[in-house]
Amino acid sequence: MSLDPFLQSILVCPKCKGDLALVDQPEGLSCPACQLLYPIREDIPVMLVEEALPYISGSAH
């Protein structure tokens, strides 16, 4: 997965404005506070709350 480090440093969770962590499986940016995963599709993070997936304890459900 290739996500520009600068882009990753400025992105925040659109729901709570908290920090995001890059995860490999499934590929995306996770918000521990909201327990959501924002998927990365074709190297582009999808930063829409409506598109986010549930993400708890290192695994998507």
C-alpha positions in Angstrom: 0.0 0.0 0.0 1.4 3.4 -0.9 -0.1 6.4 0.8 1.9 9.7 0.8 3.3 10.3 4.3 2.4 13.9 4.1 -1.2 13.1 3.2 -1.4 10.5 6.0 -0.1 13.1 8.5 -2.8 15.7 7.7 -5.8 13.4 7.4 -8.1 13.1 10.4 -11.3 11.1 11.0 -14.2 13.1 9.4 -16.5 12.0 12.2 -14.5 12.9 15.4 -11.5 14.7 13.9 -9.2 12.2 15.7 -6.0 10.6 14.5 -6.0 7.8 12.0 -3.8 4.7 11.8 -2.8 3.0 8.5 -3.7 -0.7 8.4 -2.9 -3.4 5.9 -5.8 -5.9 6.1 -8.2 -4.7 5.1 -6.4 -1.8 3.5 -7.5 1.5 5.0 -7.2 4.1 7.7 -8.7 3.2 11.1 -10.1 5.5 13.7 -9.7 3.9 17.2 -12.1 6.4 18.8 -15.0 5.8 16.4 -14.0 2.1 15.6 -14.3 2.8 11.9 -12.2 2.0 8.9 -11.9 4.3 5.9 -11.0 2.2 2.9 -8.3 3.0 0.5 -9.3 2.3 -3.1 -6.8 2.6 -5.9 -4.4 4.4 -3.5 -7.1 7.0 -2.7 -8.5 7.2 0.9 -12.3 7.3 0.9 -12.9 9.7 3.7 -16.7 9.6 3.8 -18.4 8.5 7.1 -21.1 6.8 4.9 -18.5 4.6 3.3 -16.6 3.7 6.5 -16.6 0.1 7.8 -16.9 -1.1 11.4 -13.3 -1.8 12.7 -12.8 -3.2 16.2 -9.5 -4.5 17.8 -7.6 -4.9 14.6 -10.2 -6.7 12.5 -13.1 -5.5 10.3 -16.5 -6.9 11.0 
